[in-house]
Amino acid sequence: MDLRTLQYFVAVAEELNITRAADKLHMSQPPLSAQIKGLETELDTILFIRGKRRLKLTESGQLLYRRAK
């Protein structure tokens, strides 16, 4: 995990929407989604519960967000 990926995670956690987070980060949505998926794979845990238009942090995601901030 690098600092950039952690910054991406924080942006998504604050927006709870990958498209809005991508806009905030001035990047497109597919690479951001790939970074979040890669982070979940690296940590071997699910960080977000994915809904139709909104995300929700899992317990692991909340812990990572608190520590990242």
Biopython code that builds the backbone (N, CA, C, O; Angstrom):
import numpy as np
from Bio.PDB.StructureBuilder import StructureBuilder

atoms = [
    (1, "MET", "N", (0.853, -1.173, 0.000)),
    (1, "MET", "CA", (0.000, 0.000, 0.000)),
    (1, "MET", "C", (0.895, 1.231, 0.000)),
    (1, "MET", "O", (1.822, 1.341, 0.802)),
    (2, "ASP", "N", (0.606, 2.147, -0.904)),
    (2, "ASP", "CA", (1.362, 3.393, -0.926)),
    (2, "ASP", "C", (0.449, 4.554, -0.531)),
    (2, "ASP", "O", (-0.766, 4.399, -0.413)),
    (3, "LEU", "N", (1.052, 5.690, -0.336)),
    (3, "LEU", "CA", (0.320, 6.864, 0.135)),
    (3, "LEU", "C", (-0.760, 7.293, -0.852)),
    (3, "LEU", "O", (-1.847, 7.706, -0.448)),
    (4, "ARG", "N", (-0.463, 7.195, -2.133)),
    (4, "ARG", "CA", (-1.429, 7.585, -3.159)),
    (4, "ARG", "C", (-2.690, 6.722, -3.079)),
    (4, "ARG", "O", (-3.804, 7.240, -3.148)),
    (5, "THR", "N", (-2.513, 5.416, -2.935)),
    (5, "THR", "CA", (-3.653, 4.507, -2.828)),
    (5, "THR", "C", (-4.462, 4.816, -1.583)),
    (5, "THR", "O", (-5.691, 4.764, -1.613)),
    (6, "LEU", "N", (-3.790, 5.134, -0.496)),
    (6, "LEU", "CA", (-4.478, 5.489, 0.739)),
    (6, "LEU", "C", (-5.280, 6.778, 0.554)),
    (6, "LEU", "O", (-6.390, 6.895, 1.074)),
    (7, "GLN", "N", (-4.733, 7.739, -0.176)),
    (7, "GLN", "CA", (-5.456, 8.980, -0.464)),
    (7, "GLN", "C", (-6.693, 8.694, -1.317)),
    (7, "GLN", "O", (-7.743, 9.305, -1.115)),
    (8, "TYR", "N", (-6.571, 7.782, -2.256)),
    (8, "TYR", "CA", (-7.721, 7.386, -3.075)),
    (8, "TYR", "C", (-8.796, 6.758, -2.195)),
    (8, "TYR", "O", (-9.979, 7.071, -2.333)),
    (9, "PHE", "N", (-8.385, 5.874, -1.294)),
    (9, "PHE", "CA", (-9.333, 5.225, -0.403)),
    (9, "PHE", "C", (-10.079, 6.264, 0.440)),
    (9, "PHE", "O", (-11.300, 6.190, 0.578)),
    (10, "VAL", "N", (-9.348, 7.227, 1.000)),
    (10, "VAL", "CA", (-9.969, 8.257, 1.837)),
    (10, "VAL", "C", (-10.991, 9.062, 1.031)),
    (10, "VAL", "O", (-12.077, 9.356, 1.531)),
    (11, "ALA", "N", (-10.658, 9.415, -0.198)),
    (11, "ALA", "CA", (-11.586, 10.173, -1.044)),
    (11, "ALA", "C", (-12.864, 9.380, -1.293)),
    (11, "ALA", "O", (-13.962, 9.930, -1.213)),
    (12, "VAL", "N", (-12.728, 8.095, -1.594)),
    (12, "VAL", "CA", (-13.906, 7.257, -1.836)),
    (12, "VAL", "C", (-14.710, 7.097, -0.542)),
    (12, "VAL", "O", (-15.940, 7.138, -0.568)),
    (13, "ALA", "N", (-14.025, 6.916, 0.580)),
    (13, "ALA", "CA", (-14.708, 6.756, 1.862)),
    (13, "ALA", "C", (-15.480, 8.019, 2.240)),
    (13, "ALA", "O", (-16.554, 7.930, 2.835)),
    (14, "GLU", "N", (-14.950, 9.181, 1.905)),
    (14, "GLU", "CA", (-15.635, 10.432, 2.231)),
    (14, "GLU", "C", (-16.808, 10.700, 1.303)),
    (14, "GLU", "O", (-17.837, 11.213, 1.741)),
    (15, "GLU", "N", (-16.670, 10.366, 0.047)),
    (15, "GLU", "CA", (-17.744, 10.603, -0.922)),
    (15, "GLU", "C", (-18.798, 9.486, -0.924)),
    (15, "GLU", "O", (-19.968, 9.724, -1.223)),
    (16, "LEU", "N", (-18.368, 8.276, -0.589)),
    (16, "LEU", "CA", (-19.210, 7.075, -0.672)),
    (16, "LEU", "C", (-19.803, 6.900, -2.076)),
    (16, "LEU", "O", (-20.906, 6.380, -2.249)),
    (17, "ASN", "N", (-19.035, 7.349, -3.060)),
    (17, "ASN", "CA", (-19.424, 7.230, -4.458)),
    (17, "ASN", "C", (-18.136, 7.322, -5.288)),
    (17, "ASN", "O", (-17.417, 8.319, -5.215)),
    (18, "ILE", "N", (-17.857, 6.298, -6.060)),
    (18, "ILE", "CA", (-16.589, 6.255, -6.792)),
    (18, "ILE", "C", (-16.524, 7.328, -7.876)),
    (18, "ILE", "O", (-15.463, 7.910, -8.098)),
    (19, "THR", "N", (-17.628, 7.596, -8.547)),
    (19, "THR", "CA", (-17.619, 8.604, -9.603)),
    (19, "THR", "C", (-17.327, 9.992, -9.039)),
    (19, "THR", "O", (-16.509, 10.728, -9.592)),
    (20, "ARG", "N", (-17.990, 10.352, -7.942)),
    (20, "ARG", "CA", (-17.733, 11.660, -7.321)),
    (20, "ARG", "C", (-16.303, 11.744, -6.790)),
    (20, "ARG", "O", (-15.651, 12.781, -6.911)),
    (21, "ALA", "N", (-15.818, 10.648, -6.200)),
    (21, "ALA", "CA", (-14.440, 10.635, -5.695)),
    (21, "ALA", "C", (-13.455, 10.795, -6.851)),
    (21, "ALA", "O", (-12.456, 11.504, -6.723)),
    (22, "ALA", "N", (-13.731, 10.144, -7.969)),
    (22, "ALA", "CA", (-12.859, 10.268, -9.140)),
    (22, "ALA", "C", (-12.838, 11.710, -9.641)),
    (22, "ALA", "O", (-11.780, 12.225, -10.002)),
    (23, "ASP", "N", (-13.995, 12.360, -9.666)),
    (23, "ASP", "CA", (-14.053, 13.770, -10.058)),
    (23, "ASP", "C", (-13.232, 14.628, -9.098)),
    (23, "ASP", "O", (-12.494, 15.515, -9.526)),
    (24, "LYS", "N", (-13.362, 14.365, -7.814)),
    (24, "LYS", "CA", (-12.626, 15.114, -6.798)),
    (24, "LYS", "C", (-11.115, 14.929, -6.967)),
    (24, "LYS", "O", (-10.341, 15.857, -6.732)),
    (25, "LEU", "N", (-10.705, 13.734, -7.371)),
    (25, "LEU", "CA", (-9.290, 13.411, -7.550)),
    (25, "LEU", "C", (-8.782, 13.751, -8.953)),
    (25, "LEU", "O", (-7.604, 13.558, -9.253)),
    (26, "HIS", "N", (-9.670, 14.256, -9.808)),
    (26, "HIS", "CA", (-9.330, 14.612, -11.195)),
    (26, "HIS", "C", (-8.786, 13.404, -11.964)),
    (26, "HIS", "O", (-7.737, 13.469, -12.606)),
    (27, "MET", "N", (-9.530, 12.309, -11.875)),
    (27, "MET", "CA", (-9.170, 11.097, -12.615)),
    (27, "MET", "C", (-10.447, 10.430, -13.080)),
    (27, "MET", "O", (-11.540, 10.836, -12.684)),
    (28, "SER", "N", (-10.322, 9.407, -13.918)),
    (28, "SER", "CA", (-11.519, 8.703, -14.369)),
    (28, "SER", "C", (-11.871, 7.591, -13.392)),
    (28, "SER", "O", (-11.051, 7.186, -12.568)),
    (29, "GLN", "N", (-13.077, 7.114, -13.496)),
    (29, "GLN", "CA", (-13.617, 6.149, -12.537)),
    (29, "GLN", "C", (-12.995, 4.752, -12.642)),
    (29, "GLN", "O", (-12.707, 4.161, -11.601)),
    (30, "PRO", "N", (-12.770, 4.189, -13.838)),
    (30, "PRO", "CA", (-12.234, 2.819, -13.883)),
    (30, "PRO", "C", (-10.884, 2.622, -13.187)),
    (30, "PRO", "O", (-10.722, 1.629, -12.478)),
    (31, "PRO", "N", (-9.905, 3.526, -13.357)),
    (31, "PRO", "CA", (-8.646, 3.325, -12.629)),
    (31, "PRO", "C", (-8.812, 3.443, -11.108)),
    (31, "PRO", "O", (-8.132, 2.752, -10.350)),
    (32, "LEU", "N", (-9.710, 4.313, -10.675)),
    (32, "LEU", "CA", (-9.949, 4.450, -9.240)),
    (32, "LEU", "C", (-10.574, 3.177, -8.687)),
    (32, "LEU", "O", (-10.179, 2.703, -7.621)),
    (33, "SER", "N", (-11.538, 2.627, -9.399)),
    (33, "SER", "CA", (-12.140, 1.363, -8.981)),
    (33, "SER", "C", (-11.096, 0.257, -8.902)),
    (33, "SER", "O", (-11.106, -0.551, -7.973)),
    (34, "ALA", "N", (-10.202, 0.225, -9.873)),
    (34, "ALA", "CA", (-9.145, -0.788, -9.887)),
    (34, "ALA", "C", (-8.206, -0.615, -8.693)),
    (34, "ALA", "O", (-7.774, -1.600, -8.096)),
    (35, "GLN", "N", (-7.890, 0.631, -8.345)),
    (35, "GLN", "CA", (-7.023, 0.885, -7.188)),
    (35, "GLN", "C", (-7.686, 0.400, -5.902)),
    (35, "GLN", "O", (-7.029, -0.202, -5.052)),
    (36, "ILE", "N", (-8.975, 0.658, -5.759)),
    (36, "ILE", "CA", (-9.698, 0.233, -4.546)),
    (36, "ILE", "C", (-9.768, -1.295, -4.493)),
    (36, "ILE", "O", (-9.559, -1.888, -3.435)),
    (37, "LYS", "N", (-10.058, -1.923, -5.614)),
    (37, "LYS", "CA", (-10.086, -3.394, -5.666)),
    (37, "LYS", "C", (-8.711, -3.959, -5.331)),
    (37, "LYS", "O", (-8.607, -4.944, -4.600)),
    (38, "GLY", "N", (-7.659, -3.345, -5.857)),
    (38, "GLY", "CA", (-6.300, -3.786, -5.563)),
    (38, "GLY", "C", (-5.966, -3.657, -4.091)),
    (38, "GLY", "O", (-5.304, -4.524, -3.521)),
    (39, "LEU", "N", (-6.424, -2.570, -3.467)),
    (39, "LEU", "CA", (-6.206, -2.374, -2.036)),
    (39, "LEU", "C", (-6.929, -3.450, -1.235)),
    (39, "LEU", "O", (-6.380, -3.993, -0.276)),
    (40, "GLU", "N", (-8.162, -3.755, -1.632)),
    (40, "GLU", "CA", (-8.909, -4.812, -0.948)),
    (40, "GLU", "C", (-8.197, -6.158, -1.095)),
    (40, "GLU", "O", (-8.144, -6.941, -0.146)),
    (41, "THR", "N", (-7.659, -6.421, -2.260)),
    (41, "THR", "CA", (-6.926, -7.669, -2.480)),
    (41, "THR", "C", (-5.658, -7.700, -1.636)),
    (41, "THR", "O", (-5.342, -8.714, -1.014)),
    (42, "GLU", "N", (-4.936, -6.587, -1.619)),
    (42, "GLU", "CA", (-3.692, -6.513, -0.846)),
    (42, "GLU", "C", (-3.950, -6.710, 0.647)),
    (42, "GLU", "O", (-3.180, -7.383, 1.331)),
    (43, "LEU", "N", (-5.030, -6.125, 1.144)),
    (43, "LEU", "CA", (-5.359, -6.246, 2.567)),
    (43, "LEU", "C", (-6.155, -7.511, 2.879)),
    (43, "LEU", "O", (-6.364, -7.851, 4.043)),
    (44, "ASP", "N", (-6.592, -8.198, 1.835)),
    (44, "ASP", "CA", (-7.376, -9.426, 1.961)),
    (44, "ASP", "C", (-8.643, -9.198, 2.792)),
    (44, "ASP", "O", (-8.991, -9.999, 3.659)),
    (45, "THR", "N", (-9.315, -8.089, 2.506)),
    (45, "THR", "CA", (-10.577, -7.783, 3.179)),
    (45, "THR", "C", (-11.438, -6.904, 2.280)),
    (45, "THR", "O", (-10.922, -6.234, 1.386)),
    (46, "ILE", "N", (-12.726, -6.904, 2.510)),
    (46, "ILE", "CA", (-13.655, -6.045, 1.789)),
    (46, "ILE", "C", (-13.768, -4.739, 2.567)),
    (46, "ILE", "O", (-14.038, -4.750, 3.768)),
    (47, "LEU", "N", (-13.565, -3.620, 1.888)),
    (47, "LEU", "CA", (-13.604, -2.316, 2.549)),
    (47, "LEU", "C", (-14.943, -1.604, 2.354)),
    (47, "LEU", "O", (-15.330, -0.770, 3.172)),
    (48, "PHE", "N", (-15.648, -1.936, 1.266)),
    (48, "PHE", "CA", (-16.921, -1.287, 0.957)),
    (48, "PHE", "C", (-17.983, -2.316, 0.629)),
    (48, "PHE", "O", (-17.701, -3.337, 0.001)),
    (49, "ILE", "N", (-19.204, -2.042, 1.056)),
    (49, "ILE", "CA", (-20.368, -2.785, 0.588)),
    (49, "ILE", "C", (-20.899, -1.977, -0.583)),
    (49, "ILE", "O", (-21.256, -0.808, -0.430)),
    (50, "ARG", "N", (-20.950, -2.588, -1.731)),
    (50, "ARG", "CA", (-21.323, -1.869, -2.942)),
    (50, "ARG", "C", (-22.820, -1.993, -3.190)),
    (50, "ARG", "O", (-23.358, -3.094, -3.307)),
    (51, "GLY", "N", (-23.482, -0.836, -3.267)),
    (51, "GLY", "CA", (-24.900, -0.781, -3.603)),
    (51, "GLY", "C", (-25.064, -0.312, -5.032)),
    (51, "GLY", "O", (-24.090, -0.228, -5.780)),
    (52, "LYS", "N", (-26.290, -0.009, -5.413)),
    (52, "LYS", "CA", (-26.533, 0.422, -6.788)),
    (52, "LYS", "C", (-25.848, 1.744, -7.102)),
    (52, "LYS", "O", (-25.193, 1.866, -8.136)),
    (53, "ARG", "N", (-25.986, 2.723, -6.239)),
    (53, "ARG", "CA", (-25.402, 4.034, -6.506)),
    (53, "ARG", "C", (-24.567, 4.559, -5.348)),
    (53, "ARG", "O", (-24.022, 5.660, -5.422)),
    (54, "ARG", "N", (-24.465, 3.795, -4.304)),
    (54, "ARG", "CA", (-23.787, 4.292, -3.114)),
    (54, "ARG", "C", (-22.975, 3.156, -2.490)),
    (54, "ARG", "O", (-23.314, 1.979, -2.613)),
    (55, "LEU", "N", (-21.916, 3.542, -1.830)),
    (55, "LEU", "CA", (-21.079, 2.585, -1.119)),
    (55, "LEU", "C", (-21.306, 2.755, 0.379)),
    (55, "LEU", "O", (-21.758, 3.802, 0.842)),
    (56, "LYS", "N", (-20.988, 1.722, 1.108)),
    (56, "LYS", "CA", (-21.036, 1.796, 2.564)),
    (56, "LYS", "C", (-19.764, 1.144, 3.079)),
    (56, "LYS", "O", (-19.369, 0.077, 2.610)),
    (57, "LEU", "N", (-19.125, 1.791, 4.046)),
    (57, "LEU", "CA", (-17.900, 1.233, 4.614)),
    (57, "LEU", "C", (-18.215, 0.017, 5.466)),
    (57, "LEU", "O", (-19.176, 0.018, 6.235)),
    (58, "THR", "N", (-17.406, -1.013, 5.325)),
    (58, "THR", "CA", (-17.501, -2.162, 6.224)),
    (58, "THR", "C", (-16.778, -1.795, 7.521)),
    (58, "THR", "O", (-16.198, -0.715, 7.632)),
    (59, "GLU", "N", (-16.817, -2.680, 8.478)),
    (59, "GLU", "CA", (-16.102, -2.436, 9.728)),
    (59, "GLU", "C", (-14.601, -2.254, 9.467)),
    (59, "GLU", "O", (-13.965, -1.373, 10.046)),
    (60, "SER", "N", (-14.048, -3.093, 8.595)),
    (60, "SER", "CA", (-12.631, -2.971, 8.227)),
    (60, "SER", "C", (-12.363, -1.642, 7.532)),
    (60, "SER", "O", (-11.336, -1.006, 7.769)),
    (61, "GLY", "N", (-13.280, -1.231, 6.683)),
    (61, "GLY", "CA", (-13.150, 0.038, 5.991)),
    (61, "GLY", "C", (-13.187, 1.218, 6.951)),
    (61, "GLY", "O", (-12.437, 2.180, 6.784)),
    (62, "GLN", "N", (-14.054, 1.149, 7.954)),
    (62, "GLN", "CA", (-14.133, 2.219, 8.950)),
    (62, "GLN", "C", (-12.833, 2.309, 9.749)),
    (62, "GLN", "O", (-12.348, 3.403, 10.037)),
    (63, "LEU", "N", (-12.286, 1.173, 10.098)),
    (63, "LEU", "CA", (-11.028, 1.154, 10.849)),
    (63, "LEU", "C", (-9.890, 1.757, 10.008)),
    (63, "LEU", "O", (-9.120, 2.580, 10.502)),
    (64, "LEU", "N", (-9.791, 1.347, 8.751)),
    (64, "LEU", "CA", (-8.758, 1.892, 7.874)),
    (64, "LEU", "C", (-8.949, 3.389, 7.677)),
    (64, "LEU", "O", (-7.971, 4.136, 7.673)),
    (65, "TYR", "N", (-10.188, 3.843, 7.515)),
    (65, "TYR", "CA", (-10.445, 5.263, 7.334)),
    (65, "TYR", "C", (-10.005, 6.072, 8.556)),
    (65, "TYR", "O", (-9.365, 7.114, 8.416)),
    (66, "ARG", "N", (-10.345, 5.597, 9.738)),
    (66, "ARG", "CA", (-9.939, 6.317, 10.969)),
    (66, "ARG", "C", (-8.419, 6.394, 11.071)),
    (66, "ARG", "O", (-7.876, 7.435, 11.440)),
    (67, "ARG", "N", (-7.743, 5.324, 10.754)),
    (67, "ARG", "CA", (-6.282, 5.310, 10.835)),
    (67, "ARG", "C", (-5.652, 6.146, 9.728)),
    (67, "ARG", "O", (-4.609, 6.766, 9.936)),
    (68, "ALA", "N", (-6.273, 6.166, 8.564)),
    (68, "ALA", "CA", (-5.732, 6.942, 7.441)),
    (68, "ALA", "C", (-5.858, 8.440, 7.690)),
    (68, "ALA", "O", (-4.990, 9.218, 7.295)),
    (69, "LYS", "N", (-6.928, 8.832, 8.339)),
    (69, "LYS", "CA", (-7.129, 10.256, 8.633)),
    (69, "LYS", "C", (-6.145, 10.691, 9.692)),
    (69, "LYS", "O", (-6.140, 11.857, 10.089)),
]
sb = StructureBuilder()
sb.init_structure("model")
sb.init_model(0)
sb.init_chain("A")
sb.init_seg("    ")
for serial, (resi, resn, name, xyz) in enumerate(atoms, 1):
    if name == "N":
        sb.init_residue(resn, " ", resi, " ")
    sb.init_atom(name, np.array(xyz, "f"), 0.0, 1.0, " ", f" {name:<3s}", serial, name[0])
structure = sb.get_structure()
